[in-house]
């Protein structure tokens, strides 16, 4: 009993000391920082949608080191790793006492060191903090290993090991080694590859894949495979799961070892650099890019570059979007990433450029949505000046009255500048922002009517969003490029389904100036609608369009803004667009060209000539589609029914038709703007008869409307130029037989026919312009004149 008490008195202080040491060790484990290299940035990996690497960047410390979760590595490799290096990894606290005891016994019996007791955690410490191989270093490694186990989970420790395990030179980690040694990831490995990846870290310098190391590497790999097969830790292989160990070992021995490194993937460089800059916190960037589509589009752009360079075109970009999910399948930022002479590293798909006429389809759809226009309505394509802005068509010619659908297919400028004036610039910009365009200057009033024909800048990615909306039901979700990216909001309605459908019909017409000549012979992908654009001064060539499931945008130009006469959307970008849409289009039988009209459309009867709702003077009529909620209400202004004196052929009104033999006749009249334009070209149209003396023809008493100056126009006087040489044209829309009298600030300026122009010499200030016809009906407009400074 006395002896027991003596032992108890000795044991209590010992236990207390042990407890103190444990507590102190735990405090130290949390107080002492973890190895600094544990937080070293890894190589950034940009992946295709299927998880295969598209582009791998060097880590900041110039090493190929890819962060890898154990779940991404072949489970067979993990089983073999633990069987070979640390069987009790999931059960020990960083140091394995059984392994230490076993190693000590074996080393004592052999009289030399023949076995180690390092766990994976201790090996990880050695990778993070290399030290001389001494007993003191071993003790520190053991303490550090227990610290890691205390502060990290087993899965985190294993992930760190998989990231930092050395494979020679500047290759670290099993994922980087699999890519460098075998050209694929570590998610699926053969028995020979598993044995190789386990053999090299045991002596990286002597087993690194080189022709000189091949024999050593093969011998080590075969020995590792033999040991693993003895422990039943090496897979039999997918070809024959029942194969014997001898057969698997024979297969491993017959497999050549790598004698060099496979280059790391460096595809889609513009996308990779752009995404890494936008998401610096991510080491893995899983994109929506499809490897096959990306490579196909890159090849098409690369092949085209050779023929474009001699024509002064050195930069190009392309975007392909799968519309159902708004996912980007291909992004080409430039012809050649390494073309330093022409800004090869500029990310073209995110660079704002003038779209030329490529935004006219959106304006067309908005006009339909607002009930302002219909595809069959006649619009004026005649010269009009808005202060110092005088739009012209691409070929410099005007066509008079044309159908709006034809104006879009022929890419006429003046009808869309007039339409933008009616729609409103800010409303148009709001629709662009709804479609995802973020490059616009937010300042109100920054843009003018030139926005309809290219006086605006947006990126190819943003233009793709606009065309995705037009190609579907008028709605578009934010384009998605990252698989783990969170969308900001759901789909937004840019235009109605009916307006989008009618716009696609206009863009599907093939008898157009921008139809590629080669396609007239080789055919056209099924159900394609498209639009080209050329910016002012031949600095940008665009083509944007959609097939049954995809939308694509092509931009060509020069990032230094140098022009080229060959930068024409139809000739340069159009053929590339069709090649891309054909490449991503559905295989097999062609899709039908016609698609059913959406439910928000209805059939309405219109004048066959003008496309407006018919009057009783419209003899020929036809059925067209219009939005149920926005049917244009304007009646046909071109057909006029006139009561005519049969004897004289002059027009008579209700007050002077008694005693005359009259008959009702229908005449075609054109607006004063068209008649004025024809007069300037020395051409005239047949006109309805003049009124008989003392007679006022019947019909509506429509007041004149001022066409020039435009509403809200500010005229700028050029210093040093006489005001007489800067006259302002005054024009009004009125019936052909009306005489118009013009007043400026209450002073009479002159009288002229409706189809004639009156000129006024401007002076600085705010002026009221009034026009009155011979019936006393008037119109007013305010014009501000300033002197340019």
KELUM-214947 format. One record per residue (C-alpha): residue number from 1; x, y, z. Coordinates in steps of 0.001 Angstrom, whole numbers, padded with zeros to 6 digits. Example, Ala and Ser with C-alpha at 12.3 -4.5 7.8 and 13.67 -1.06 7.14 Angstrom:
2
PT,1,012300,-004500,007800
PT,2,013670,-001060,007140
END
This chain:
789
PT,1,000000,000000,000000
PT,2,002852,002353,000850
PT,3,004554,001545,-002462
PT,4,001288,002299,-004351
PT,5,001025,005672,-002669
PT,6,004620,006416,-003554
PT,7,003897,005617,-007225
PT,8,000752,007752,-007108
PT,9,002697,010677,-005661
PT,10,005200,010379,-008540
PT,11,002551,009817,-011228
PT,12,000403,012832,-010426
PT,13,003155,015390,-011145
PT,14,004091,013477,-014267
PT,15,000517,013517,-015505
PT,16,000202,017177,-014601
PT,17,003400,017934,-016518
PT,18,002100,015942,-019482
PT,19,-001159,017848,-019381
PT,20,000686,021151,-019245
PT,21,002844,020105,-022168
PT,22,-000250,019058,-024173
PT,23,-001967,022348,-023458
PT,24,001178,024282,-024300
PT,25,001549,022269,-027492
PT,26,-002035,022961,-028503
PT,27,-001618,026680,-027797
PT,28,001615,026722,-029755
PT,29,-000026,024867,-032627
PT,30,-002603,027632,-032954
PT,31,-000229,030467,-032150
PT,32,002600,029486,-034520
PT,33,001675,030374,-038135
PT,34,001258,027580,-040640
PT,35,003982,027219,-043278
PT,36,003897,030323,-045447
PT,37,004178,028380,-048687
PT,38,000913,026607,-047907
PT,39,-000884,029764,-049130
PT,40,001284,030229,-052228
PT,41,-000885,031071,-055278
PT,42,-001374,028189,-057664
PT,43,-001419,028161,-061445
PT,44,-004667,029597,-062789
PT,45,-006472,027086,-064981
PT,46,-009142,028101,-067492
PT,47,-011289,025126,-068454
PT,48,-013686,024272,-071234
PT,49,-017254,023385,-070336
PT,50,-016366,019670,-070075
PT,51,-013605,020330,-067540
PT,52,-010630,019852,-069868
PT,53,-007994,022567,-069463
PT,54,-008008,025248,-072133
PT,55,-005232,027430,-070721
PT,56,-002815,027016,-067794
PT,57,-000810,029940,-066406
PT,58,002478,029695,-064551
PT,59,002125,030331,-060830
PT,60,003633,033622,-059602
PT,61,006716,031733,-058358
PT,62,007310,030414,-061927
PT,63,006101,026898,-061160
PT,64,003481,024728,-062776
PT,65,001346,023999,-059730
PT,66,-002388,023347,-060012
PT,67,-004651,023318,-056973
PT,68,-006527,020014,-056990
PT,69,-009256,018691,-054741
PT,70,-009031,014947,-054027
PT,71,-012449,014515,-055640
PT,72,-010961,015548,-059010
PT,73,-008216,012886,-058901
PT,74,-008675,009282,-060012
PT,75,-009713,007327,-056890
PT,76,-007420,004482,-057977
PT,77,-004441,006835,-057692
PT,78,-005492,007905,-054196
PT,79,-005838,004296,-053059
PT,80,-002418,003460,-054481
PT,81,-000871,006557,-052887
PT,82,-002124,005680,-049416
PT,83,-001184,002025,-049817
PT,84,002349,002974,-050793
PT,85,003041,005969,-048580
PT,86,000640,006100,-045612
PT,87,-001813,003239,-044992
PT,88,-003150,004763,-041764
PT,89,-003408,008337,-043062
PT,90,-007014,008781,-041942
PT,91,-006308,007457,-038421
PT,92,-003114,009078,-037149
PT,93,-002616,012668,-035867
PT,94,000145,013513,-038333
PT,95,002681,011089,-036893
PT,96,002069,007342,-037109
PT,97,003405,005652,-033885
PT,98,003084,002175,-035396
PT,99,005123,003202,-038443
PT,100,007754,004780,-036165
PT,101,008059,001627,-034082
PT,102,008213,-000609,-037127
PT,103,010902,001550,-038768
PT,104,012965,001638,-035593
PT,105,012943,-002159,-035258
PT,106,013848,-002723,-038914
PT,107,016639,-000145,-038861
PT,108,018114,-001634,-035646
PT,109,017980,-005173,-037023
PT,110,019627,-004157,-040291
PT,111,022131,-001834,-038648
PT,112,021327,000949,-041095
PT,113,018380,003061,-042188
PT,114,016257,000904,-044497
PT,115,012786,002209,-043683
PT,116,011293,005579,-042882
PT,117,008189,006480,-040925
PT,118,007157,009647,-042716
PT,119,003433,010114,-043122
PT,120,001899,012065,-045988
PT,121,001481,014971,-043578
PT,122,005176,014884,-042655
PT,123,006107,014687,-046331
PT,124,003900,017725,-046946
PT,125,005782,019622,-044227
PT,126,009073,018696,-045911
PT,127,007745,020005,-049267
PT,128,006627,023279,-047699
PT,129,009708,023802,-045484
PT,130,012753,021884,-046783
PT,131,015340,021108,-044071
PT,132,018520,019020,-043830
PT,133,017781,015334,-043197
PT,134,018732,015265,-039476
PT,135,017116,013971,-036323
PT,136,016295,017538,-035265
PT,137,014617,018229,-038596
PT,138,012628,015031,-038198
PT,139,011408,016193,-034804
PT,140,010369,019592,-036161
PT,141,008595,017912,-039088
PT,142,006685,015735,-036662
PT,143,005560,018720,-034603
PT,144,004599,020642,-037739
PT,145,002689,017643,-039071
PT,146,000642,017437,-035872
PT,147,000023,021173,-036125
PT,148,-001318,020752,-039659
PT,149,-003547,017890,-038570
PT,150,-004867,019984,-035702
PT,151,-005735,022969,-037854
PT,152,-006707,021293,-041119
PT,153,-009053,018495,-042060
PT,154,-007718,015274,-043560
PT,155,-009157,016237,-046951
PT,156,-007399,019611,-046781
PT,157,-004089,017958,-045901
PT,158,-004496,015497,-048769
PT,159,-005391,018319,-051181
PT,160,-002279,020247,-050147
PT,161,-000121,017144,-050680
PT,162,-001612,016634,-054147
PT,163,-000840,020272,-054969
PT,164,002766,020456,-053718
PT,165,004185,016967,-054320
PT,166,007364,017512,-056416
PT,167,007731,016108,-059925
PT,168,011051,017612,-060935
PT,169,012193,021019,-062111
PT,170,009260,023466,-061816
PT,171,006442,020900,-061979
PT,172,004523,020385,-058740
PT,173,001334,018533,-057937
PT,174,-000297,015483,-059436
PT,175,-002573,017453,-061789
PT,176,000286,019453,-063296
PT,177,002377,016270,-063585
PT,178,-000409,014376,-065366
PT,179,-000772,017214,-067887
PT,180,002976,017525,-068380
PT,181,003731,013788,-068493
PT,182,000672,012392,-070285
PT,183,-001185,015350,-071800
PT,184,-004391,014873,-069788
PT,185,-005718,015518,-066306
PT,186,-005384,013209,-063304
PT,187,-009088,012354,-063286
PT,188,-008522,009122,-065253
PT,189,-005185,007309,-065043
PT,190,-003950,003964,-066292
PT,191,-002007,001566,-064026
PT,192,001259,002573,-065712
PT,193,000477,006267,-065230
PT,194,-000393,005745,-061557
PT,195,002876,003930,-060959
PT,196,004809,006668,-062772
PT,197,003194,009441,-060721
PT,198,004063,007574,-057526
PT,199,007633,006755,-058534
PT,200,008890,010199,-059588
PT,201,008332,012068,-056240
PT,202,010552,009525,-054467
PT,203,013532,010963,-056367
PT,204,012360,013761,-058692
PT,205,015764,014869,-059963
PT,206,016845,011393,-061124
PT,207,013440,010286,-062394
PT,208,012185,013422,-064110
PT,209,011139,012506,-067720
PT,210,014230,012927,-069902
PT,211,015951,010508,-072268
PT,212,018825,010237,-069752
PT,213,016478,009331,-066875
PT,214,014291,006902,-068863
PT,215,015945,003699,-067569
PT,216,015888,004811,-063938
PT,217,012293,005981,-064231
PT,218,011198,002719,-065841
PT,219,012867,000588,-063196
PT,220,011348,002632,-060364
PT,221,007898,002643,-061964
PT,222,007919,-001113,-062500
PT,223,009001,-001720,-058905
PT,224,006219,000553,-057594
PT,225,003703,-001314,-059760
PT,226,004953,-004671,-058423
PT,227,004607,-003568,-054804
PT,228,001130,-002138,-055397
PT,229,-000028,-005304,-057109
PT,230,001218,-007351,-054164
PT,231,-000966,-005197,-051905
PT,232,-003906,-005375,-054357
PT,233,-003714,-001570,-054637
PT,234,-003300,-001141,-058403
PT,235,-006359,-001272,-060675
PT,236,-006599,-004030,-063253
PT,237,-007530,-001578,-065965
PT,238,-010832,-000918,-067717
PT,239,-010179,-003376,-070558
PT,240,-010156,-006485,-068373
PT,241,-011032,-006147,-064691
PT,242,-010301,-009862,-064184
PT,243,-006730,-009663,-065452
PT,244,-004107,-011297,-063236
PT,245,-001441,-009338,-061408
PT,246,001174,-010801,-063755
PT,247,-000769,-009581,-066796
PT,248,-001173,-006074,-065361
PT,249,002513,-005928,-064430
PT,250,003477,-007117,-067902
PT,251,001308,-004373,-069407
PT,252,002898,-001758,-067177
PT,253,006408,-002937,-068112
PT,254,005510,-002831,-071808
PT,255,004297,000783,-071563
PT,256,006995,003330,-072484
PT,257,007824,005911,-069858
PT,258,007613,009606,-070810
PT,259,010929,011042,-071935
PT,260,009836,014660,-072162
PT,261,007086,017048,-071157
PT,262,003902,017774,-073076
PT,263,003359,021556,-073392
PT,264,000706,022837,-071053
PT,265,-002556,023930,-072757
PT,266,-002423,027538,-073955
PT,267,-005643,027762,-075975
PT,268,-008103,030691,-076053
PT,269,-005436,033084,-074726
PT,270,-007558,036243,-074918
PT,271,-010379,034638,-072943
PT,272,-007925,033281,-070378
PT,273,-006131,036582,-069794
PT,274,-009415,038498,-069703
PT,275,-011093,036144,-067220
PT,276,-008049,035938,-064954
PT,277,-008023,039748,-064710
PT,278,-011762,039886,-063991
PT,279,-011816,037048,-061437
PT,280,-008395,037125,-059726
PT,281,-009733,035270,-056684
PT,282,-010366,032040,-058637
PT,283,-007669,029440,-059391
PT,284,-009987,027397,-061618
PT,285,-012256,029089,-064124
PT,286,-014768,026653,-065632
PT,287,-016126,028386,-068726
PT,288,-019067,027635,-070999
PT,289,-016725,027494,-074000
PT,290,-017032,024365,-076109
PT,291,-013623,023036,-077134
PT,292,-014707,021936,-080618
PT,293,-016559,025179,-081377
PT,294,-013719,027328,-080046
PT,295,-011116,025545,-082150
PT,296,-013305,025628,-085259
PT,297,-013923,029386,-084977
PT,298,-010246,030058,-084234
PT,299,-009303,028088,-087343
PT,300,-011757,030000,-089528
PT,301,-010472,033332,-088235
PT,302,-006851,032260,-088609
PT,303,-007431,031081,-092184
PT,304,-009167,034350,-093050
PT,305,-006367,036467,-091565
PT,306,-003940,035513,-094316
PT,307,-006197,036949,-097002
PT,308,-007198,040026,-095007
PT,309,-003705,041257,-094083
PT,310,-002770,042273,-097662
PT,311,-005963,044345,-097707
PT,312,-004946,046312,-094633
PT,313,-007104,044382,-092119
PT,314,-005050,043088,-089186
PT,315,-007491,042472,-086322
PT,316,-010635,040416,-085936
PT,317,-012844,038918,-083281
PT,318,-015752,036487,-083169
PT,319,-018450,035496,-080665
PT,320,-020716,032429,-080758
PT,321,-023635,032060,-078325
PT,322,-025961,029133,-077726
PT,323,-029274,030953,-077386
PT,324,-031375,028605,-075261
PT,325,-029186,029200,-072205
PT,326,-027406,032366,-073389
PT,327,-024087,030528,-073007
PT,328,-021000,031661,-074890
PT,329,-019547,028726,-076828
PT,330,-016641,030467,-078577
PT,331,-014715,033704,-078128
PT,332,-011870,034765,-080391
PT,333,-010162,037936,-079239
PT,334,-007853,038496,-082204
PT,335,-006213,036754,-085123
PT,336,-002864,036197,-083399
PT,337,-002205,036718,-079696
PT,338,001513,037141,-080362
PT,339,001213,039717,-083173
PT,340,002731,042598,-081213
PT,341,002927,044823,-084290
PT,342,-000875,044971,-084557
PT,343,-001990,044814,-080929
PT,344,-002414,041068,-080924
PT,345,-003047,040877,-077170
PT,346,-005929,043380,-077188
PT,347,-009124,041570,-076174
PT,348,-011251,042406,-079205
PT,349,-014539,040919,-078033
PT,350,-014556,043370,-075090
PT,351,-013380,046427,-077042
PT,352,-016111,048976,-077949
PT,353,-016282,049890,-081650
PT,354,-018774,051637,-083909
PT,355,-021338,049069,-085173
PT,356,-022281,050899,-088370
PT,357,-025727,049704,-089432
PT,358,-025769,046644,-087186
PT,359,-028212,048250,-084709
PT,360,-030890,049085,-087297
PT,361,-032766,045794,-086668
PT,362,-033319,046748,-083026
PT,363,-034635,050170,-084047
PT,364,-036869,048486,-086626
PT,365,-038343,046188,-083965
PT,366,-038859,049091,-081549
PT,367,-040759,051074,-084191
PT,368,-043083,048095,-084653
PT,369,-043513,047692,-080888
PT,370,-044490,051343,-080519
PT,371,-047037,051147,-083327
PT,372,-045154,053782,-085315
PT,373,-044339,051693,-088377
PT,374,-045019,048406,-090100
PT,375,-042738,046395,-092390
PT,376,-044850,047205,-095479
PT,377,-045214,050932,-094840
PT,378,-043559,053378,-097206
PT,379,-040840,055582,-095735
PT,380,-038864,058408,-097268
PT,381,-035258,057922,-098308
PT,382,-034367,061475,-099346
PT,383,-031660,063899,-098193
PT,384,-032392,065628,-094899
PT,385,-030092,067730,-092758
PT,386,-030252,067902,-088964
PT,387,-028166,070970,-088294
PT,388,-024655,069961,-089277
PT,389,-025609,066264,-089546
PT,390,-026657,065118,-093029
PT,391,-026923,061300,-093239
PT,392,-026076,059596,-096516
PT,393,-026428,056022,-097729
PT,394,-023407,053785,-098237
PT,395,-023478,054288,-102035
PT,396,-024271,058001,-101772
PT,397,-027643,057648,-103554
PT,398,-031231,057998,-102347
PT,399,-034226,055992,-103472
PT,400,-037247,058140,-102641
PT,401,-040152,056139,-101198
PT,402,-039336,052561,-100115
PT,403,-040929,049969,-097872
PT,404,-039455,049869,-094381
PT,405,-038644,046161,-094710
PT,406,-036761,046918,-097922
PT,407,-034963,049827,-096226
PT,408,-033695,047430,-093561
PT,409,-032628,044721,-095994
PT,410,-030859,047318,-098171
PT,411,-029422,049078,-095075
PT,412,-030632,052557,-096074
PT,413,-029670,055190,-093522
PT,414,-032144,058039,-093827
PT,415,-035304,056037,-092978
PT,416,-033727,054854,-089729
PT,417,-032458,058274,-088725
PT,418,-036047,059508,-089163
PT,419,-037342,056510,-087213
PT,420,-034898,057165,-084357
PT,421,-036128,060757,-084258
PT,422,-039650,059413,-083660
PT,423,-038661,056635,-081251
PT,424,-036342,058889,-079248
PT,425,-032617,058494,-078688
PT,426,-032882,057906,-074933
PT,427,-035563,055243,-075380
PT,428,-033328,053514,-077930
PT,429,-030357,053636,-075535
PT,430,-032525,052217,-072745
PT,431,-033371,049215,-074947
PT,432,-029671,048659,-075609
PT,433,-028936,048708,-071894
PT,434,-031743,046225,-071308
PT,435,-030048,043935,-073844
PT,436,-026838,044077,-071788
PT,437,-024927,046932,-073443
PT,438,-022843,048522,-070687
PT,439,-020347,050490,-072794
PT,440,-022646,053479,-073342
PT,441,-021775,056887,-071941
PT,442,-024316,057479,-069153
PT,443,-024524,061246,-069672
PT,444,-027972,062202,-071098
PT,445,-027787,063940,-074450
PT,446,-024355,062531,-075274
PT,447,-025678,060659,-078312
PT,448,-027676,062040,-081207
PT,449,-029555,060715,-084211
PT,450,-026343,059278,-085643
PT,451,-026774,056443,-083112
PT,452,-029032,054799,-085703
PT,453,-026186,054408,-088189
PT,454,-023088,053844,-086057
PT,455,-022656,056998,-083957
PT,456,-022265,054834,-080866
PT,457,-019786,052223,-079631
PT,458,-020353,048777,-078137
PT,459,-018414,045527,-077876
PT,460,-018919,042392,-079994
PT,461,-020067,040568,-076842
PT,462,-022699,043249,-076235
PT,463,-023880,043177,-079841
PT,464,-024260,039409,-079509
PT,465,-026701,040000,-076651
PT,466,-028810,042291,-078868
PT,467,-028987,039663,-081608
PT,468,-029759,036889,-079139
PT,469,-032845,038892,-078159
PT,470,-033875,039423,-081787
PT,471,-033334,035749,-082600
PT,472,-035634,034507,-079867
PT,473,-038778,035900,-078357
PT,474,-037354,039366,-077827
PT,475,-035933,038428,-074423
PT,476,-032339,037857,-073379
PT,477,-030608,036790,-070180
PT,478,-027116,038119,-069406
PT,479,-024636,036159,-071491
PT,480,-022952,033455,-069427
PT,481,-019264,032622,-069796
PT,482,-018408,031089,-066407
PT,483,-020173,027908,-065285
PT,484,-020102,029035,-061665
PT,485,-020952,032617,-062543
PT,486,-024127,033955,-060988
PT,487,-026481,035642,-063415
PT,488,-027516,039159,-062468
PT,489,-031281,038989,-062893
PT,490,-033354,036847,-065208
PT,491,-034241,037305,-068870
PT,492,-035268,040850,-069772
PT,493,-037663,041785,-072551
PT,494,-035979,043995,-075124
PT,495,-038753,043861,-077743
PT,496,-041966,041864,-078075
PT,497,-041977,038362,-079616
PT,498,-044002,039632,-082572
PT,499,-041645,042524,-083299
PT,500,-038646,040187,-083066
PT,501,-040341,037716,-085455
PT,502,-041094,040399,-088049
PT,503,-037529,041684,-087763
PT,504,-036165,038198,-088420
PT,505,-038337,037949,-091529
PT,506,-036814,041152,-092880
PT,507,-033293,039967,-092045
PT,508,-033889,036643,-093817
PT,509,-034343,038235,-097252
PT,510,-031542,037073,-099515
PT,511,-031819,039471,-102446
PT,512,-029637,041971,-100608
PT,513,-026382,043852,-101186
PT,514,-024766,042110,-098197
PT,515,-025512,038579,-099375
PT,516,-022078,036909,-099791
PT,517,-021350,036200,-103446
PT,518,-019823,032832,-102642
PT,519,-023040,031741,-100956
PT,520,-024971,032282,-104162
PT,521,-023089,029275,-105470
PT,522,-022460,027170,-102362
PT,523,-025820,027673,-100678
PT,524,-026760,029056,-097317
PT,525,-027136,027540,-093846
PT,526,-030732,026775,-092937
PT,527,-032919,029476,-091429
PT,528,-030312,032210,-091130
PT,529,-031075,035887,-090592
PT,530,-028279,038411,-090474
PT,531,-027177,042026,-090792
PT,532,-023864,043588,-091700
PT,533,-022466,046955,-090720
PT,534,-019697,049271,-091868
PT,535,-018637,052200,-089709
PT,536,-017966,055694,-091001
PT,537,-014619,055975,-092741
PT,538,-014250,052200,-093297
PT,539,-012792,051514,-089856
PT,540,-015036,048639,-088769
PT,541,-016700,045774,-090618
PT,542,-019392,043797,-088805
PT,543,-021635,040829,-089445
PT,544,-024133,039544,-086882
PT,545,-026789,036907,-087269
PT,546,-028383,033708,-086083
PT,547,-029090,030182,-087200
PT,548,-031590,027738,-085675
PT,549,-029785,027496,-082325
PT,550,-026799,029835,-082350
PT,551,-026056,033545,-082650
PT,552,-022695,034788,-083925
PT,553,-020958,038148,-084295
PT,554,-017854,038893,-086364
PT,555,-015879,042133,-086207
PT,556,-012946,043042,-088441
PT,557,-010816,046169,-088341
PT,558,-007626,047641,-086922
PT,559,-007150,048471,-083270
PT,560,-005144,051561,-084205
PT,561,-008303,052800,-086017
PT,562,-006564,052905,-089372
PT,563,-009104,052628,-092233
PT,564,-009181,050301,-095210
PT,565,-011444,050495,-098233
PT,566,-011863,046736,-097848
PT,567,-013446,047112,-094405
PT,568,-016977,046553,-095650
PT,569,-019284,044367,-093587
PT,570,-020810,042532,-096550
PT,571,-017508,041720,-098240
PT,572,-015159,041155,-095298
PT,573,-017159,040022,-092250
PT,574,-020230,038507,-093910
PT,575,-018552,035416,-095403
PT,576,-016931,034612,-092057
PT,577,-020283,034860,-090287
PT,578,-021872,032381,-092692
PT,579,-018964,029968,-092348
PT,580,-019282,030067,-088549
PT,581,-023060,029601,-088549
PT,582,-022712,026704,-090952
PT,583,-019988,025176,-088785
PT,584,-022105,025255,-085606
PT,585,-025430,024588,-087328
PT,586,-027416,021369,-087082
PT,587,-026294,018455,-089182
PT,588,-028584,016309,-091331
PT,589,-031785,017573,-092865
PT,590,-032149,021317,-093232
PT,591,-034462,023120,-090862
PT,592,-037594,024727,-092334
PT,593,-037141,028323,-093350
PT,594,-040539,029382,-092041
PT,595,-041507,029524,-088398
PT,596,-044974,030189,-087091
PT,597,-045996,033706,-086123
PT,598,-046174,034287,-082343
PT,599,-049489,034823,-080614
PT,600,-049105,038581,-080107
PT,601,-049502,039156,-083871
PT,602,-052698,039453,-085849
PT,603,-053570,039903,-089512
PT,604,-054784,043357,-090530
PT,605,-055873,044794,-093864
PT,606,-053706,047580,-095279
PT,607,-053357,049531,-098478
PT,608,-051390,047358,-100880
PT,609,-049366,050357,-102046
PT,610,-048530,052227,-098841
PT,611,-048839,049604,-096082
PT,612,-051007,052000,-094017
PT,613,-054560,051344,-092933
PT,614,-056700,051817,-096038
PT,615,-059046,054668,-096813
PT,616,-061950,054393,-099213
PT,617,-059537,055607,-101901
PT,618,-057328,052504,-101514
PT,619,-058685,050101,-104110
PT,620,-056018,047403,-103766
PT,621,-055508,045958,-100316
PT,622,-053661,043088,-098663
PT,623,-053314,041297,-095335
PT,624,-050195,041830,-093230
PT,625,-049073,041048,-089696
PT,626,-049216,043669,-086944
PT,627,-048954,043638,-083163
PT,628,-052311,043218,-081485
PT,629,-051394,045812,-078888
PT,630,-049813,048318,-081280
PT,631,-051528,048340,-084684
PT,632,-050412,051485,-086573
PT,633,-053436,053789,-086767
PT,634,-052406,056216,-089494
PT,635,-054521,056058,-092625
PT,636,-053003,055917,-096081
PT,637,-051834,059460,-096987
PT,638,-050934,058605,-100572
PT,639,-054293,057852,-102183
PT,640,-056609,060815,-102540
PT,641,-060203,060666,-103804
PT,642,-061071,063859,-105669
PT,643,-064391,064995,-107129
PT,644,-063544,066153,-110664
PT,645,-065495,068276,-113127
PT,646,-065717,065994,-116174
PT,647,-065734,068928,-118563
PT,648,-062702,070776,-117223
PT,649,-060844,068056,-115374
PT,650,-060499,070400,-112378
PT,651,-061230,069515,-108782
PT,652,-064438,070735,-107232
PT,653,-065707,070798,-103691
PT,654,-069155,070278,-102186
PT,655,-069944,073998,-102425
PT,656,-069407,074339,-106176
PT,657,-070453,071029,-107668
PT,658,-074036,072050,-108474
PT,659,-074720,072310,-112181
PT,660,-071545,070361,-113049
PT,661,-071123,066833,-114245
PT,662,-068646,065335,-111785
PT,663,-067131,062000,-111025
PT,664,-065013,060638,-108212
PT,665,-061444,059764,-109143
PT,666,-058518,058400,-107125
PT,667,-055098,060012,-107430
PT,668,-051727,059045,-105991
PT,669,-049949,061854,-104154
PT,670,-046468,061831,-102702
PT,671,-045235,063842,-099689
PT,672,-043760,067262,-100241
PT,673,-040330,066016,-099166
PT,674,-040349,063479,-102007
PT,675,-041658,065994,-104542
PT,676,-039020,068508,-103453
PT,677,-036277,065893,-103907
PT,678,-037587,064983,-107371
PT,679,-037731,068654,-108360
PT,680,-034053,069024,-107495
PT,681,-033334,066118,-109856
PT,682,-035487,067727,-112554
PT,683,-038141,065058,-112248
PT,684,-041860,065501,-111600
PT,685,-044711,063232,-110715
PT,686,-048254,063409,-111999
PT,687,-050305,065459,-109551
PT,688,-054034,065616,-108724
PT,689,-055873,068342,-110640
PT,690,-055906,071890,-109332
PT,691,-059083,073288,-107860
PT,692,-061587,074879,-110216
PT,693,-061872,078663,-109854
PT,694,-063829,079492,-106725
PT,695,-063784,075915,-105474
PT,696,-062138,074398,-102422
PT,697,-061612,070642,-102869
PT,698,-063047,068409,-100205
PT,699,-061062,066332,-097791
PT,700,-059412,066768,-094415
PT,701,-057936,070168,-093524
PT,702,-054505,068889,-092506
PT,703,-052170,071594,-091208
PT,704,-048637,071803,-092620
PT,705,-045822,070261,-090553
PT,706,-042307,071650,-090442
PT,707,-039631,069199,-091597
PT,708,-036616,071531,-091473
PT,709,-035341,072744,-089104
PT,710,-035773,069574,-087038
PT,711,-037391,069717,-083634
PT,712,-034805,070705,-081013
PT,713,-032150,071532,-083631
PT,714,-029325,073904,-082709
PT,715,-027623,075596,-085661
PT,716,-023929,076412,-085213
PT,717,-022402,079293,-087161
PT,718,-018823,078837,-088340
PT,719,-016657,081859,-087403
PT,720,-015181,083685,-090366
PT,721,-017764,082419,-092848
PT,722,-020404,084972,-093967
PT,723,-023881,084184,-092670
PT,724,-025181,084359,-096255
PT,725,-023138,081224,-096975
PT,726,-024649,079372,-093993
PT,727,-028335,079691,-094883
PT,728,-030806,077395,-093134
PT,729,-033351,075542,-095334
PT,730,-037020,075831,-094328
PT,731,-039172,072921,-095465
PT,732,-042679,071744,-094599
PT,733,-044924,068818,-095380
PT,734,-048262,069856,-096933
PT,735,-050617,069028,-099786
PT,736,-049168,069501,-103239
PT,737,-051494,072371,-104150
PT,738,-050933,074422,-101014
PT,739,-049046,077702,-100999
PT,740,-046969,078135,-097842
PT,741,-045955,081448,-096300
PT,742,-042980,081573,-093949
PT,743,-042352,083981,-091045
PT,744,-039267,084290,-088823
PT,745,-039741,086163,-085555
PT,746,-042958,087620,-086970
PT,747,-041295,089030,-090111
PT,748,-042397,087768,-093525
PT,749,-039702,085704,-095226
PT,750,-041487,084546,-098400
PT,751,-044122,082340,-100011
PT,752,-043525,079147,-101975
PT,753,-045237,075927,-103000
PT,754,-045213,073037,-100537
PT,755,-042676,071175,-102617
PT,756,-040272,074115,-102692
PT,757,-037611,075075,-100172
PT,758,-037195,078550,-098630
PT,759,-033811,079764,-097318
PT,760,-033169,081967,-094285
PT,761,-029948,083762,-093356
PT,762,-029339,082886,-089678
PT,763,-028250,085126,-086827
PT,764,-027267,084218,-083282
PT,765,-030182,083913,-080894
PT,766,-033476,082101,-080345
PT,767,-035926,082375,-083219
PT,768,-039551,081405,-083786
PT,769,-040322,080026,-087228
PT,770,-043941,079902,-088384
PT,771,-045444,078556,-091574
PT,772,-049068,079034,-092707
PT,773,-050892,077687,-095735
PT,774,-053459,079440,-097886
PT,775,-056249,078228,-095582
PT,776,-054736,079808,-092483
PT,777,-053516,076531,-090907
PT,778,-050128,076980,-089211
PT,779,-047191,075210,-087613
PT,780,-044441,076620,-085351
PT,781,-040922,075619,-084418
PT,782,-038148,077192,-082345
PT,783,-034587,077285,-083698
PT,784,-031545,078186,-081594
PT,785,-028536,079628,-083452
PT,786,-025134,079732,-081760
PT,787,-021642,080649,-082849
PT,788,-019084,077862,-082720
PT,789,-016120,078631,-080497
END
